[in-house]
Amino acid sequence: MRLLPDWLAHYPRHHLSDDVVAGLVVGILVIPQSLGYALLAGLPAVYGLYAAILPVLVYAWVGSSNTQAVGPVAITSMMTAQALLPIVSPQDLSSYAAYAALLAALSGLILWLAGLLRLGWLTQLMSRGVVAGFITGAALLIIISQSKYLLGVSFDSQTLLTTLHTLPAKLSHTHLPTLVIGVSTLLFLLWSKRGLGQLLLRQGLAPRMASLLARIAPLVSVVISSLICSYGALDQAGVAIIGEIPAGLPTLGLPVLPDPHTLINLIPTATLIALIGFISSASVAQEFALRRRESFDANRELIGLGVANLAGALMKGFPVSGGFSRTAVNVEAGAQTPLAGVISALVMVLVLLALTSWFFYLPYAVLGAGIIAAVTNLVDVKTLTQAWRDDRSDAWAYLITALGVLLFGLQIGLVAGVLLSFAAILYRSSQPHCAVVGQYGEQGHFRNIARYEVKTWPNLLLFRIDERLFFGNTRSVLEHLNTELARQPQVQHVVLILSAVNSIDLSAQLMLEELNRNLHDRQITLHLAEVKGPVMDAIAHSPAIKHLKGQVFLSTLDAVNQLKPRLSDPEYHL
């Protein structure tokens, strides 16, 4: 095993300047995000800087992507808060931080083990509707939770229901200076995401430079608001500010294990954080890998993200993942290798060692506005409209997941969406598409009689099954076949066309055996056609083949040529 990663062992020197610049840009620009996401996780702002150092360095060493920027992200931060708030109060900082680090360690361990077991394919079981619905619901919940910083009041924002219950009584206590700062910052950030880049382009800047400068808006808002708050003494007027941020690096240490009961209760949440974190990270890494024509290894991404979270737990961190905005800035800034991530982590180290005093007068309202502006892009209405038009089951999965997240919390919403997706999969599998086919033209093409003008024969039923055969759909296949036989009482031969059947289980084999026997009792012969190799391997020694009264044909055309009546004219269907 190599001690050095491939990218470092064979580092192209001509990439050095690009990586250094990208690392400096990312390191500077994500400071406000890191501070804000720590607050979102229920931790002091400085913990966001802690979480952006060691995980980033470790991921650069073992991660799968050359340009992925790892660090605190909105969704996993929110999930951290929702998992820990029922267990421990943020006022007990030492305990809360210890639990957050433990959650990072647990999710990292789960990701690492999943990578070793090569379980990267499991993410494919979550439909697009569930993922989009979860992210949308979580984004809306984050926006609701961060509004307390803009209003200058405190209320329970765990779910929409608790917010509606507690917020009205707090509105009369809204702090006007805080509201002005928060709303003006939010409007500036929202405008900068859409209008600033276009404005800079009209001024003659190159697209890449215009995009980077537009992304500097959060940092600009931090600087301006801090100066206004400092020189205007707004903190004395009641505007909540970050205050003193501890300088220096945290001490390394293993997460403290709680009692077994609490530990067991944290495992489901850690699993969900690992799952969502990996889906987010993998989707970002894969997208940028495709853009750069690079390979992507899902199992290596699991290991890299897992080890990064384990490392973060040693440095009082909380769960991290790959973030789209971070990675986009990294790529736009010119990153070529993971060295850019190393440089960004060193920027965080410099901030902690020498620059924490710069953020003393930073208002909480500005961080809240920054988070709201950042997560607005996560509200995905396009997927819902497309799913409602093309796939109603995915649309319902989206809606159930999003509403579940808003009304009952992240974990319940996600579980509800996943269960609904599984139910949809099982239902679709239990209702396989079957078709009666006929011969199209004079060649060996056979098509659905309901869609094409084809010819059939009264004594011959060509029945195609377009789904794998297993215990969940055998009854539906039999019902469909019996319905067709009732419509065609003259049938003497039934040919099951298995060209679309990729697998067959024991229940389906027993179904074929029973079908063969029942048809024989009715003077009807059962035949098989176009049986795939894996299916034939499964049934070769089963009674379904040994007792088959008919034949196994290589093609449907062979079956037709042998079984169709010699003197009878075919029937035509349209």
N, C-alpha and C positions, 0 to 999 in steps of 0.2 A: 504493500500500500504506500502510495506517495505521501510524503509529509507535506509537500507543497501542492496546491491545486494546479491543474493544467494551465489555467490562464496566467498564473504567476510564474510557473516554471518556464513557460514559453512566451513571456510577456513581450509584445511588440513595442519597442521604444517610441515609435512614432505616435502611439496612442496616449502617451504620458500627459501631454499638455491638455488634450481633450478631457481625460479623466479627472485631472486636478481641477480644471475649471468647473466641470459638472459637479464634482464633489463639494466644492466651495459653494456653488449656487444652491444645491439641494440642502446642504447643511444650514445655510442661512435662512432659506425660505421656509423650511419645515419647523423652525423653532416655534413660531406661534401655534402651528398645528399640534405639535407635541405638548406644549403647555396646555392647550385647550382640551385635548383628548385625555390628559391626566385628570382634569376636572370632571370630564364626562364619566370617567371610571370611578369617580368618588374619591380621588387622591389629590394631595397638593400638587400644584403645577409642576414642581421640580421633578416629580416622578416621571413625567413625560420625557424629560431629557435623559433620565437614567435608562428608560426603555429604548432609547434611540442610539445607544452606544454598543454594548456588548452583543445584543442580537444582530445588529447590522454587521459587525466585524465577523461574527461566526457564520452568518449567512453568506457573506462574501467568500468565505473559505470553502463551504460545502454546498451552497445552494445550486440550483439548476440553471438560473438565468444570469446572463451577463449584465443586464440592465435593471433588474427588479430592485426597487427600493423598499426595504422592509422597515417597519416601525409601527408605532401606535396608529390604529385606524378607528374610524367612528363606530362601526358595528361591534367589533370585539370589545371596545371600551365600554359601550353601552351594556353589552352582555355581562361584562365584569361587574358593573355596578348593580345590575338587577340580580345577579347571583349572590353578591356579598351583603347588600343592604339588609336582607331579612336575617342575616346571621350575626353581623357585627356592625356597630355604629362607626361612621367615619370619624366621629369625635375621638374614638380610641384608635389613634393613628397607628401605633405600633402593631396592634392586632389586625387592623384593616389592611395595612401594607403587607403584613405577613401572609394573610389569606390571599391577597392579590398575587403575590409571588408564588404561592402554592398553586393557585389556579393556572398560572403560566407554566409551572413545572408539570402539572397534570396534563394540560393540553399538549405541551411539548412531548411528553412521554407517549401519549396516545398517537400523535402524528409520527413520531419516530418508529414506534412499533408497527404502525400501518405501512410505513415505507419499507421496513424490513420484510413484512409479509406481502409486499407488492400489491397493496389494496387501492392503488390509485384509481382503478376502474369504478370504485364504489360511488364516486361523485356523479357518475352517469345515471344513477338511480333517482336523482333529484331532477324533476322536470324544470324547464325554463320558467313555467308559471309559478312554481313554488319559490324558486330562488328570487325571481323578480318581485313577487309579492312580499316575501320576507324582507328584502332590502328596502322596498318602498315603505312598508309598515314601520320598520326600524328607523328609517330616515325621518318619517313624520313624527315618530315618538321622540327622536333626538331633537327635532325642531321645537316640539312642545316643551321638552325638559329644559332646553337652553333659553327659552323665553323668560325664565325667572331671573336670569342675569340681565336681560334687557329691561325688565320691569323693576328690578331692584327689590324683589320680594322673594320669599321662600314658600314653596308649596309642594305637595306630593305629586310627582310627575311620573310615577312608575308605569301607569297605564292611562289611557284616555279617560276611563271611568273615574279613577282617583283624582285626575286633574280637574274634571268637571265638578267633582264634589268639593274640592278644596280651593280652587282658584278664585271663584266669584267673591268669596269673603276677603281675599287678599288684594283685589284690584284697587280698592280705595286707598291702599297703602303704597301705591306705585310711587317710586322716587323719580320725580320729573327730570333732574339733571342726568341721572343714570339712563332714563328712557331716551333722552335726546342723544346722548353719546352712543348708545346701543343701536338705535334706529338709523341714525346718520351713518354710522360705520357699516351697518348692514346694507343700506342703500348704495353706499360707495362700492362695497365689495361686489354686490350683484351687478352694478353697472360696469365695473371693471372686467367682469367675466365675459360680458357681451360687447360692450361699447368701447372700452379702452384700447383693445387690440386693433379694432377698426380705425379708431382715431389715430393711433400711431402709424398704421399702414398708410393712411392718407397724408401723413407728414413725411413719408418717404422712407421709413424704416423697413428693413428686410423682414419678411414674415417670421423667421425664427427669432430675431431680436424683439420684434413687437410682441410675440407670444410670451417670451420670457419676462419682458418688462411688465406685461399685464398681470403675470403671476406674482409679481413683487407686491401687488396691492395689499395683501394681508400684512406684510412687513411694514409697508408705509403707514398703514392704519395703526399699527402698534407704536411706531415711533411718534407719529403726530399726536395720538391720544395720550401717550405717556408725557410728552412735553406739555400739552394743554393741562393735563391733570396736575403736573408738577408746578408749573408757573402760576396756575390759577388756584392752587391749593384746594382742588375739588374734593380731595379726600376728606378735608375738614368739613365739607358741605354734605358729607354722607355718601359720596361715591365710593363703592367698594373697590379696593385695589389689591393687587397681588401681595404687595408688601415685601418683606425680606425673604429672599430665596437663599437657602443654605448653599454656601460656596464649597467647592471640593467634590471629590468623587465619593460615592457611597462605599462602605466596606463590603467586601464579598462574603457571602455566607449561604449555607443551605437553608431552604425554606423550613420553617418550624412546622412539624406535623401536629395537627390538632387531634382531638379525640376521634376514635374510629367512626363514630356515628356521623360527625360533621364531615369527615373525609369521604365517607361513602356518599353522602348527600351532594358533595361537590363534583363527583365523578360524572353524573349525567350532564351537568352544565359544562364541565370541561370538555366532554365529548362533543357537545353542540358547538362550543367555541372553536374546537379543533376543526370540525367539519366546515363551518362557515368560513373560518380563516383560510382553510386550504382551498375551498372553492373560489374565494375571492383572489387569493394569491395565484392559484393556478391559472385562472382565467386571464389575469393581467399578464403573467409571465408568458402564457401561450400566445396571446394576442401580439405582444411585442416581439416574440420569437418569430412569428410568422412574418411580421413586417420586416425584420432583419434577416429573414431566410436562415434562421438558426433552428436547431433541433430543441425539442422540449421533452423532458422525462418526468412524468407525473410522480413516479415513485421516488426519484431523487429529490423532487420538490417537497414531498412529504418529509423525507429525512432532513433536508436543509431547514425547512420551517420548524420541524420538531426540535432539532438541536439548537436553533436560534432561540426558541422559547425556553428551553432548558437553561441556556446560558443567561437569558434575561432574568430568570428567577434567582440566579445567584447575585444579581446586582439590583435587587429590590424592584424589579420590573414587573409589568403586568402583560397579559397576552398581546402579541404583536402579529402582524401579517403583512403581506404585500399590499400596497395601496396604489390605486390607479393614478391619483393626482401626483403622488411622489414620483412614481415611475415615469409618468409623462414629462414632468419637469426634468428628471434625470436624463431622459432620452433627448429632449429638446435642447438641453444644455450641452449635449455632445458626448455623453458617456459611451464608452466602448467596452469596458470590462468592469468587473466588480471592484476594481481599485477606486472607482468613484464613490462607492458605498463606504469604503474604508476612510476616504477623505472626509465624507460627511459626518462620520462618527467622530473623527478627530476634531471637527468643528464643534460638536457638542461637548467634547472634553474641554476645549478651550473656553467655551461659554461657562461651563461649570467652575472652572478654575479661576477665571478672571473677570467675567462679564455679567454675573448674575445681578449685580447692583443696577444694571441698566433697565431691568424690568420691574423695579420697585414700584413705580407709579402706574404700571399697566392696569387699566380697569378690567374687572371681570366681564363687564358688558361687552368689551371689544373682543375678548376671547369667545364669548357666547355668540356674538355676531359672526365671527370667523367660522365657527363650527356650523352654524345655520347656513351660511353661504356655501360652505364646502359640501354639505350633504344634500343641497337642493338638486344637484345633478343625479343623485341616487333615486329620486322619485321617478319611477319608470311607468309612465302612462302608455307609452307606445306599445309595449309588450301586451298590456291588457287589451287595447283596442284591436291589435292584430290577432290575439288569441280568441277574442269574442267573435271575430269574423271567421277565423279558420278552424278553431279547435275549442269548443265551448267547455270541455272538461278541463283544459289547461287554464281557461279564463276563470272557472270556478275555483280551481286550486289557487290561483293568484288572489282572488277576492277573499277566500276563506283564510288563507295565510295572512294577508295584510290586516284583515279585520281581527283575526285572532291575536296578532302582535299588538295592535292598537288597544284592544279591549282587555286582554288577559296577560300580556307580557310576551317577551321574545321567545322564551322556551315553549310555552303552550302554543303560540302561533305557529312556530316552526314544526313542532310535532304534529299539529293538526294538519298542516299542509302536506307533510310527508306521508301521513296516513291516508289522506285523501288521494295523493298520487298513487300510492300502492293499491288502493281500492280501485282506482281507474284502470291501472295496469291489469289487475286481476279480472275486472269486469270485461275489458276488451279481450283478454285472453280466453275468457269463458264464452265469448260470443264470436267465434272465428268466422271469417268470411269464407263462404262456400259458394260455388257457382256450378251450374249445369252448363257445359260447354258443347260446342259443335264445331265442325270443320269449316274453316274459313278458306275459300278458294279450293284449289286442287293440291296445294302443298300441305306440309305437315304442321299447319298452324291451327290452333284451337282457341276459340275465344268464347266469352260469356254470351249466351244466347240473348240476354237482356240488353246487350250493348252493340252487337254486331249481327249482320245478316249472315247466318251460318246454316249449315245443313245438319240435320240429326236423323236418327232412324228409330222407328217405334219400338224395336226390340232391345235397343241399346241405350243405356243411361251413362253418360260421361260426367262424372262428379269430381270436381277439383276442390281440394282442401287447401286454403291459403294461410295456414298457421301450424305451428308445431302442435303435436297431439300429446296431451297430458291429462291427468285426472280431472282438471278443472273445466275442460271443454268437450269431453267425449259425449256427454248427454246432448249438448247442443248440436253436435255433428250428426248424431243419430236422429234427432228430431227433424233436422233439415232434410236428411236423406229420406226418411219415411214420408215426409210431406211430398217430396218429388215422386216417390214411388206411387203414392196414392193418386197423383195426377196422371200417371202414365201406367195404367194397369197391364199394358202389353209387354212391359219390359221383361226380357229374359236374361240379360247380362248387365251387371253393374261394374263399371270400371272406376276404381278410386285412383285419381291422378294425384300423386304425392310429390310433385315437383317442388312445391313450396314448403314441404314438411322437412324441417331440419333435425328434429329429434322426436322420439316417441318413448313414453314411459310404460311401466308395467300395466297401469290401468287402461291405457290406450291399446296395448297389445291384447288384453283380455276383451276389450270392446270389439276389436277386429275379429277375434275368435268367435265371439257370440254372434256378431253380425254375419259372419260366414255361415254359421249353423242355422240361424233364423232364415236367411235368404234361401239356403238349400231346401229347407222345409217348405218354402213357397215356390219351389221350382225355379229359382233365380240363382244364377251363378255369379259369385264375386270374383273379380280380378283386380290386380294392382298394376299400376303403370308409373314409369319414371320415378322409381324409388331411389333416393339418394343413398350413397354408400354408408354413411353413419347409421341411417335408419335400417338399411338391410342388415348391417352388422348386428343391430340390436334385436331384430326379429328373426334372424336366420335360423336359429335353433328353437324358436318358440312355436307353440301350437298354432299361432296365427298363420304361419307359413306351412308347417307340417300338415295341417288339416285343411289347407286352402283348396276349395273345389275347383277354382279356376286357375289362371296362369298369372305369372309376373312378366309383364311386357316391358321391353326396353324403352319404347316410346308409345305415345297415345296413338300415333298413326298406325303402328304395328297392330295394336289392339283393334282399331277400327277396320283395318283391312281383313283381319281374320274373323271378326265377330259380326260385322254388318251383314244383313241378308243379301243374297246374291241377286234376287229377282225383284226386290221391293225398291220403289223409288224413295229417295230421302225426302224429309220434310224440311222446309225453310223457315227460319225464324228471323225476325227483325226487332 
